[in-house]
Amino acid sequence: MIAASKCTRRAILRLAASAALALLGYARPAFAQAPHDILTYKGPDRTQRLIEGARKEGQVVIYSALIVNQAMRPIAEKFGKKYPFVKLAYWRADSEDITAKLSAEVRANNVVADVFEGTGVGEQVVEAGLALPYYTPAIEAFPVEYRDPNGMWTPTRLSYYSIAYNTRLAPADKVPKSYQDLLEPQWKGKMAWRIGSASGTPLFLTNLRLAWGEEKARAYFEKLKEQKIVNFGAGSARTLVDRVIAGEYAIALNIFAHHPLISKAKGAPVNSRLLDPTPSTAATMGVVKGLKHPHAAMLLIDYILSKEGQEILLGADYFPADPAVPPAPMLAPVVPKTAGVPENFVGPDKLMKYTDASEEIFRTLFR
């Protein structure tokens, strides 16, 4: 998928949302009020009400970008043991596909999912008008910058972005230590970055626009374009790291910082390097407008954000959003706070605001 198609998809989602909102607003007004009440309820008997309602509902459905074997299946198993009266069903896909499926369901007035989760999916679903506000007490333990003041999403896991480099093609004393170092002539034609994903080229550009200001960032981009960066669109960010390991590229820009560390631990000639500032994002979770199992949905959200749920994500090599659950020792070197590198958290609100313009800069300078 190329960057240009994402803008088209967003436009389609906005149009679809208008029709979907009309359907949900007029076709089932009595139902629309009930889930809204329990989703935002803060009374002392909240948990009891959720459990009683979930017993009657009997199931909950989540669409998530979490890896099935490592995270989604363990969550389903342990959630099922805690709440045996609720059957958890899940569907795993990339964030863009989750958004498209939710839009289609709402448009058809046949909503299957109750909860959605993924990197980038929160802002897409909220922007399309497909989500409802909710409250979970678990969010009180999270840093303010990781919260949505409108209550439309909560963070489940964090992502940090770095360069990946082949240790055979980029000796330790030559590895770029700053964005300025990426302009060195030796890297011309030897770097790649991922296109077609909000966490690829748009995030790289947005990070520097926010950190440096438009004028300084644009001047840097004008120089960076001369490096003839390869636009990689043949697979995921993980696939791009594999290409670096294979020696196809010496460096990959703006990849998930932990991926090279996992491969390095298995003996691969690859490593990560954080640059200042290091961009970070949050995978977010929310509830779908028109959901059929609101009580069970809130039980699931509470569980994923609980210490037990966050530790499942930790065991799956994710970075839990709860600061009380530290990252795995192997992955700690790419956590900006641990590494002593400034972090630039690009929340869903900033992604929505800046991504389209960053994609336009990419098309103008790097296509």
N, C-alpha and C positions, 0 to 999 in steps of 0.2 A: 504494500500500500504506500503510495507516495504522499508527501506532505499536502499537496494541493487537494487531494481527495478528502482529507480530514476537514477542510473548510467546508466542502460541499456537504459532507455528512453532518456537520454541525447545523448547517442551514436546514437540512432535511429534518433533523431532530427538532429544531425550533418549530417548524411547521407541523410536524407530527404531534408535538406537545400541545399545540393549540386545540387540535381536534380531540386529543386524549383528555385534556382538562374539561372540555365540554361534556364528553361522555361521562366522566366520573362526577362532574359537578351536578348533572341533571338526571342521569339515569338511576343513580342509587344514593340519594341524599341521606337517607337514614343510615346506611352502612358507613358512609364517609365520616359521620360524626363519631361513631363508636371507637374506631381504632385511634382517632386523634386524641380522644380522652385518655386512653390507657398509655399511649405512646409518650405523653408528656406528664403523666401522673407522678407526683412526688410525695404522696402521703406515706405515713409510717407503715401502712399495711400494703405497700406497693408489691413486695415480693409475694405475699400471700395472694393478692389479686391476680398477679401474673400466673402463678402456679394453678390456681383454680380455673382461670380462663384457658390456659394451655391444655389442661386435662380435657376440656371439652373440644378444643380444636384438634388435638391429636397429632399434629405434624407441623413442620416448618420447612421452608425451601430457601436455600441460599445460592446465589450465583456468585462465584468467587474466582479470583485469579490465583489463589493459593495452589501450590503443587499438591496433587491429590494424595499420593502415597506418603509424603513427608509431613503434610499438615492437615489437609482437609479430612482425610480418613481418621487420623487420630482424634481430631476435634469431634467428629461424628460419634466415634466410639465412646469417648469419655463424657460427652454431653449426654449421650444415651444412657449411660450408667447413672448419671446424676438425676436425669429426668426420663425415666423409662417409659413414661406415658406419652412422650413426644417422639415421633419418628422424624429424624433429620434427613432430608434429601438435598443433594447438591449437584450443581452443574459447573464445571470448570472451563474457563475460556479466557482469552485476553480481554483487557478492559474495553477496547473498542467494540468487540463482539458482544460483550455483556450489555453495553449501552444500547446497541442496535436491537438486541433481543427484547430488552425491557421496553423500548419504544414501541416495538411491534405488538407486544402483549397489551400495553396500555391503550394503544390505538384501536386494537380489536376488542377492547373491554373484556379481555380474558387473561387477567394477571395470574401468573403461576408463582413467580418469585415473591418472597416476603422481604428478603434481605439481600443487599448487594455488597461486594467488597472487591477492592483492587486499586492499583496505582493508576490514578487518572480517572477512574470511573466516577468518583464522587462529584467532581466538578462538572463532568459531562452530564450526569443524570440530573444534578441540581439545575444546571443551565437549561436543560430541556424541560424542566418543570415536572419531572417524573418522581420526585421524592417528597417525603413528609418530614416535618420537624419531630424530634423526639428527645427524651432525656434519659440518661443513665447515670446513676451515682458514681460509677467507676471513673468517669471523666474528671472528677474532682482531683484525682491524684496526678493528672497529666499536666505538663507545663502549659501555661496560657497560650503560648504561640502555636501549640499543637491542637488547639480547640477551635471550633466554629462558633462564633457568638450567636449565630442564628439557629444553632442546634440541628443543622441538616445532615451533618456527618461527624463521625468520630474516627480518630486514627487507630489503625490496628498494628501497623509496623512501619518502620522508617527505612528509607533507602538513602545511601550516600553514594556519590558519583566521583569517579577518579579516572585517571588514564590507566590503561593496561599496557604493559610493554613486554616484549620478548627479551628475556635476559641474555640471549645469545646475539641478538641484533642491536640491543641497546645496553652497552656496558654500564655498570653502576655509576661511573664518573661522568657519563654522558646523558643519563636519563634526565629529561626535563624536570626542573624543580619549580617552575613557574609558568604562567601562560605566555610570558615573553619568550621563554626558552623554546616554545613550540614553533617560533618563527625562525629558528636556526636552519640554515640551508641544508644541513645533513638530513633533515626530516622531510624535505620536499618530495611529495609523491609516495611517501612511506607511511602515512597515517590514514586512518579511516574513522568514520563515525556513522552511527545508525540513523537512517532516515525513515520516515513513516511512523514515528512514535513521538509522543509528546515528551518523553523522557530522553530522547536522543538529541538531534540537532537543535530543536526549539529550546530545550532546557539549557543546553550549553550557552546559547546566545542570550537567553533571558537572565541567566545567572550573572553574566557580566554587565548586561544593561542595568540591572538592579544595583549591582555593587559599584560600578564605575560611573554610571550616568550615560546618557545616550551618546553624547559627543565623543567621549573617550572610547567607549565601546565600539562605536561605528568606525573610528579611526583604526582600532585594532583589527576589526573584521576585514577592513580593506587590505591590510597587510597579510592577514591569515589566508585570504583567498588565493594568494600567490603560492601557497604551499601545496596546492592541488590535492586537497584532501579527497580521498575516495568516498563516494556516497554509497554506503553499504545498505542494501535493502533486500538481501537474500535470506534473511532469517532474523532470529531474535538477538538480543544483546548477548546472550550466552553463546550463540553461534559466532558472533563477532569475536569474542574472546578466544574461542576455539581456533579461529583463523589466525589470530595473533600467535597462539601456541604453535600452530603449524608453520609459522614463518611467512605467511602471505603478506602480513603487515607488521611493521616494527612496533607500531603504537596504535591503540584504539582510544578515541576520545569519548569522555562522558559515558562510561559503562558503569554498571553496578560494581562498586568497589570491592565487594566481598567475593565476587566470582573468581577473579584471578587467585585469591588466597586459597580458595577451596581446591583449585587445580594445582597450585604450587605445593600444597600439602601432600598431593599424590605424586609429586616428582616432575610436574610439567615446568618447562622453562618460561615462566611468566610471573609477573608480580604487579602490584598496584602502587600508585603514587598519588597522594592527595595534593591538589593544588589550592592556592589561596586566592579567593574563597572557595571552599568545597560546597557545591550545591547539595541540598537534601530535599527529599519530598516524603510525603506520607501516603501509604495506601489507606484508603478510607472506606468506611462502612456506613450504610444507611438503610432506610426502609422505603419500600416502593409504594407509591400512591396507588391505592386500590388493593393493598395486600389483604389476604384472606385469614391470616393467622397472626394478628397483632400481639397477642399475649405471648405466644411461643417465640415470636420474632424478638421481643424484648428480652426474654430469657436467654436466647442465643447470643444477642449482643452483649448482655451482661457477662455471659460466660466467656466469650472470646476476649473481652477486656479484663477479665479477672486474672489474678496471678497464675492460676492453673492454666487458663487459656493462653496467656502470654508466654508461659514456659513451654507450651507445645510449639509455638512459633519459634522460640529460642532453639529448641531441639531440631527444628527444620532449617536451621541456618538463616533465619530471618533476624532482623533487629527489632525486638519488641518496642512498642511505643511507650509502654509503662516504664518510667525511669527507675522503678524499684526492681525491675528485672534486667540485670546487666547483660551485655552481649557476651557471647562465647569468647573465651580467651584467644582462640585462634583468629577471631574476627575483630578483636578490640583495636588492632593497629589502624584500621580504616574508619574508626569512629572519631570524628574531628575533635571532640572534647578530650579524648584520650591521647590523640596524636598531637594535640596542641596547635591545630590548624583552625582558623576561623571558619565557621559554618554559616551558610546562607540558606535558611529554610525557605523554600519556595512553596508556600501553601496553595491549596486549591483555588483560593480567591485570586492569588497572583498568577497562577497558571491560566486561569480563565481570562484575566485582564491582558496578559502579555504574549501568550502563545501565538495568536494570529499574526501579530506584528513581527514576532521572531521568525515565523514561517515565511513571511514576506521578505524579510532580510535574507533568509537562506536562499529563497528562489532567485533573488536579485543578484546575490554575490557568489553563490556556491553551486548552482545548478549547471 
